[in-house]
Amino acid sequence: MWFFFLIGAAFLVLGRGAYAGWNRRWLSRPLIYAGYLGPAMVPIGAGLILMGLSTPVADLFAAGGPSTASGIAWSVGFFGGLTLVVVGHFMGTSGMPARWRPRWVRALEGLAPRPGGPVPVPGDVAPSWSTVAISTELAPVPTGYAPPLGPIPQRSVQAVVNAAWGGARSLQKDPAQLELLQRLNLLDGRLHPTPAGSLMAARLYWESAATLVIEASPPGRRSVVVTIVDHDIAVLEFRQDWGRSAEPGAGLGGFDVLPYRSEEQIGDLLRPWVTAV
């Protein structure tokens, strides 16, 4: 039974790291764990500790041999702990209530930092250089649209998305590029996503997000992944010559955030850029 106690303690430490954001790799959601594996380690660890303590606690009530009290103590500890392990398993594979999720995960998902608090407005967290930050109903997106962000390497674009689970440096090892992403307010000093950076990864984590791809027909060298958030804004991920890293100047991309009115409006706006090369 002490084995359960020791393993449970290890799970609690890992779960604490997941809640604090020290351990984010679980957010890549490997294998069957499409839910919240990191935070789920907390109930799993607590359950294993209860199972490990069930026999020592029961022995306290069995000084003169097994008794009803010792049997109840063992059953409550063992089966109560087993229940927590099962609950934690389902949290790791399926999901967990929003109010139980870590604050940093809630920020990635576009939820209120605290349960019951104000929900962030997507347009308000967009970077200052994005189109939505300077566009209003009186000054709509111009018809001669061009991405406001100069082309950056494909790896830098992917690093912003991977930063959600702490993988920014694994994609982009160039310090100059990482500093650029920080200056663009997409990554913070720890290379974790800022609120604006989290918005760029909305297609993976925001429940209200819907994604479509705008490309030439037949497919050409450019495409744009469009993520519509809250039927209010469109997050754009530009892609040029992706997968052609062996060619000079290949593998470029960028971001922008636009006011969203309809799919037709977004398509008409982006098609000239998509078909330009």
Secondary structure as the mmCIF struct_conf table of DSSP 4:
data_model
#
loop_
_struct_conf.conf_type_id
_struct_conf.id
_struct_conf.beg_label_comp_id
_struct_conf.beg_label_asym_id
_struct_conf.beg_label_seq_id
_struct_conf.end_label_comp_id
_struct_conf.end_label_asym_id
_struct_conf.end_label_seq_id
HELX_RH_AL_P HELX_RH_AL_P1 TRP A 2 ALA A 20
TURN_TY1_P TURN_TY1_P1 GLY A 21 GLY A 21
BEND BEND1 TRP A 22 TRP A 22
HELX_RH_3T_P HELX_RH_3T_P1 ARG A 25 SER A 28
TURN_TY1_P TURN_TY1_P2 LEU A 31 ILE A 32
BEND BEND2 GLY A 35 GLY A 35
HELX_RH_AL_P HELX_RH_AL_P2 LEU A 37 LEU A 60
TURN_TY1_P TURN_TY1_P3 PHE A 61 PHE A 61
TURN_TY1_P TURN_TY1_P4 ALA A 63 GLY A 64
BEND BEND3 GLY A 65 GLY A 65
HELX_RH_AL_P HELX_RH_AL_P3 THR A 68 THR A 93
TURN_TY1_P TURN_TY1_P5 SER A 94 SER A 94
HELX_RH_3T_P HELX_RH_3T_P2 ALA A 98 TRP A 100
BEND BEND4 ARG A 101 ARG A 101
HELX_RH_AL_P HELX_RH_AL_P4 ARG A 103 LEU A 108
TURN_TY1_P TURN_TY1_P6 GLU A 109 GLY A 110
BEND BEND5 PRO A 113 ARG A 114
TURN_TY1_P TURN_TY1_P7 PRO A 115 GLY A 116
BEND BEND6 GLY A 117 GLY A 117
HELX_LH_PP_P HELX_LH_PP_P1 PRO A 118 VAL A 121
HELX_RH_AL_P HELX_RH_AL_P5 PRO A 122 VAL A 125
BEND BEND7 ALA A 126 ALA A 126
TURN_TY1_P TURN_TY1_P8 SER A 128 TRP A 129
BEND BEND8 SER A 130 SER A 130
HELX_RH_AL_P HELX_RH_AL_P6 THR A 131 ILE A 134
BEND BEND9 GLU A 137 ALA A 139
HELX_LH_PP_P HELX_LH_PP_P2 PRO A 140 PRO A 142
BEND BEND10 THR A 143 GLY A 144
BEND BEND11 PRO A 148 LEU A 149
HELX_LH_PP_P HELX_LH_PP_P3 GLY A 150 PRO A 151
STRN STRN1 ILE A 152 PRO A 153
HELX_RH_AL_P HELX_RH_AL_P7 GLN A 154 ASN A 162
HELX_RH_3T_P HELX_RH_3T_P3 ALA A 163 TRP A 165
TURN_TY1_P TURN_TY1_P9 GLY A 166 GLY A 166
HELX_RH_AL_P HELX_RH_AL_P8 ALA A 168 LEU A 171
HELX_RH_AL_P HELX_RH_AL_P9 PRO A 175 ARG A 183
TURN_TY1_P TURN_TY1_P10 LEU A 184 ASN A 185
BEND BEND12 LEU A 186 LEU A 186
STRN STRN2 LEU A 187 LEU A 187
TURN_TY1_P TURN_TY1_P11 GLY A 189 ARG A 190
BEND BEND13 LEU A 191 LEU A 191
HELX_LH_PP_P HELX_LH_PP_P4 HIS A 192 HIS A 192
STRN STRN3 PRO A 193 PRO A 193
HELX_LH_PP_P HELX_LH_PP_P5 THR A 194 THR A 194
HELX_RH_AL_P HELX_RH_AL_P10 PRO A 195 MET A 200
TURN_TY1_P TURN_TY1_P12 ALA A 201 ALA A 201
HELX_RH_AL_P HELX_RH_AL_P11 ALA A 202 TYR A 205
TURN_TY1_P TURN_TY1_P13 GLU A 207 SER A 208
STRN STRN4 ALA A 209 GLU A 215
BEND BEND14 SER A 217 PRO A 218
BEND BEND15 ARG A 221 ARG A 221
STRN STRN5 ARG A 222 VAL A 229
TURN_TY1_P TURN_TY1_P14 ASP A 230 ASP A 232
STRN STRN6 ILE A 233 GLN A 240
BEND BEND16 ASP A 241 ASP A 241
TURN_TY1_P TURN_TY1_P15 TRP A 242 GLY A 243
TURN_TY1_P TURN_TY1_P16 SER A 245 ALA A 246
BEND BEND17 GLU A 247 GLU A 247
TURN_TY1_P TURN_TY1_P17 PRO A 248 GLY A 249
BEND BEND18 GLY A 251 GLY A 251
STRN STRN7 LEU A 252 PRO A 259
HELX_RH_AL_P HELX_RH_AL_P12 GLU A 263 VAL A 274
TURN_TY1_P TURN_TY1_P18 THR A 275 THR A 275
#
